[in-house]
Amino acid sequence: MRRTVPAAAALAAGLLAAGFTEPPVSPEHTLRYTRERGGSCTLMVPYYGPQALWIGRFAGGRRMDISAERIFMDWRAEESCFFDIVDCTRWVDGLQRMFPDGAGYAYCRNLGEVQARGPSRPAGKAVVKP
């Protein structure tokens, strides 16, 4: 009897924890994709493959309050996937207009080409093998 109580408690705790976890993504799961803001690359790649997607990445900022002695910046880093380069470019351009200050980056690339190229390394640096 004593051994079944801890086992039952462990089972109950496991079922309770399972209620708070997200189920695996199924094909019926809505991707919440729009042409204006794209969709989650994590959800889209398994179903459409990297060759069919364009990844847009942006990092930049804008000044928030210039009345103080210090300059406060609103920094953003965003990533989204699109089916078309035109939609991706429109999204990146919109973010650049909203966050014009700060030294960041903004680009659209075919996700299949990015993955095929492999990890990037700084120019002029040799790869050191252990």
Secondary structure, 3 states (H helix, E strand, C coil): CCCHHHHHHHHHHHHHHHHHCCCCCCCCCCCCCECCCEECHHHHHHHHCHHHCEEEEEEEEEEEECCCCCCEEEEEEEEEEECCHHHHHHHHHHHHHHCCEEEEEEEEEEHHHHHHHCCCCCCCCCCCCC
